[in-house]
Amino acid sequence: MKLYDTQSGNTKRVRIFIAEKGIEIPRVQMELGADTRSREFQQLNTLGELPVLELDDGRMITESLAICRYLEAVYPDRPLMGTNPFEQGHIEMWSQRIYMQLFMTHGNFVRHSMDLFAAVMEQVPEFAAAQRRAIPDKWVWLDDEMSDGRAYIAGDTFTMADVQAMTVLMIADGLNMPIPGQCVHVNRWADAMRDRPSFHA
Ligand SMILES: N[C@@H](CCC(=O)N[C@@H](CS)C(=O)NCC(=O)O)C(=O)O
């Protein structure tokens, strides 16, 4: 198995997942833009996106969440996606909530404002600005949810929902867009996540 990888939010999701699983997968480091937009790379993924997991028999899995699901099935130890139907649904619910409410908002801001993406999509600066303005309220929503005292996004244990939220935290930290100070529960969670070795994967 090998993982085609780069520095980005979607690839970070897989790197954190792998680190939390305690497994090792060889990586091929690619450059976002220069490599991903080449004709050669598009034979690996017609969408020209990373990450891509290549299996030993040459089959490919793209989409970061699909790669995590595959790895969860192949390496069931240290489960991150639940071990019974309720846990699986509950963790998926939180994972999706974090992805839709926070990752997409940050991601839309980045994709609609950074020069790197101008060549592959139509950027709408007004949309970037609106997404940027929406972010603080998204953190406040999560903070209200976490005011019940839970240690992790989906409850008392670390799960895929935390992996999702850690990718957002990495983007927010990288853009110097801090979580609002009033969000004491989320900031407590964020400090704990920054201390995990996987955050630096
Ligand atoms: N839904 C995909 C999104 C993958 C994606 O958008 N990857 C970006 C990096 S975050 C990419 O490779 N972009 C290629 C480019 O901009 O040339 C996933 O979760 O894997």
The ligand as an SDF file (V2000), in Angstrom:
LIG
                    3D

 20 19  0  0  0  0  0  0  0  0999 V2000
  -13.3160   15.2010   -1.3250 N   0  0  0  0  0  0  0  0  0  0  0  0
  -11.8970   15.0410   -1.5350 C   0  0  0  0  0  0  0  0  0  0  0  0
  -11.2670   16.3940   -1.7150 C   0  0  0  0  0  0  0  0  0  0  0  0
   -9.8090   16.2930   -2.0870 C   0  0  0  0  0  0  0  0  0  0  0  0
   -9.2190   17.6540   -2.4080 C   0  0  0  0  0  0  0  0  0  0  0  0
   -9.9430   18.6320   -2.6820 O   0  0  0  0  0  0  0  0  0  0  0  0
   -7.8900   17.7140   -2.4170 N   0  0  0  0  0  0  0  0  0  0  0  0
   -7.2020   18.9510   -2.7280 C   0  0  0  0  0  0  0  0  0  0  0  0
   -6.2220   19.2860   -1.6190 C   0  0  0  0  0  0  0  0  0  0  0  0
   -7.1110   19.6600   -0.1310 S   0  0  0  0  0  0  0  0  0  0  0  0
   -6.4060   18.7550   -3.9960 C   0  0  0  0  0  0  0  0  0  0  0  0
   -5.7310   17.7560   -4.1370 O   0  0  0  0  0  0  0  0  0  0  0  0
   -6.4720   19.7140   -4.9360 N   0  0  0  0  0  0  0  0  0  0  0  0
   -5.7310   19.6160   -6.1500 C   0  0  0  0  0  0  0  0  0  0  0  0
   -5.4430   20.9300   -6.8090 C   0  0  0  0  0  0  0  0  0  0  0  0
   -5.9010   21.9730   -6.2840 O   0  0  0  0  0  0  0  0  0  0  0  0
   -4.7510   20.8830   -7.8040 O   0  0  0  0  0  0  0  0  0  0  0  0
  -11.2710   14.2830   -0.3510 C   0  0  0  0  0  0  0  0  0  0  0  0
  -11.8260   14.3570    0.7560 O   0  0  0  0  0  0  0  0  0  0  0  0
  -10.2620   13.5960   -0.5310 O   0  0  0  0  0  0  0  0  0  0  0  0
  1  2  1  0
  2  3  1  0
  2 18  1  0
  3  4  1  0
  4  5  1  0
  5  6  2  0
  5  7  1  0
  7  8  1  0
  8  9  1  0
  8 11  1  0
  9 10  1  0
 11 12  2  0
 11 13  1  0
 13 14  1  0
 14 15  1  0
 15 16  2  0
 15 17  1  0
 18 19  2  0
 18 20  1  0
M  END
$$$$
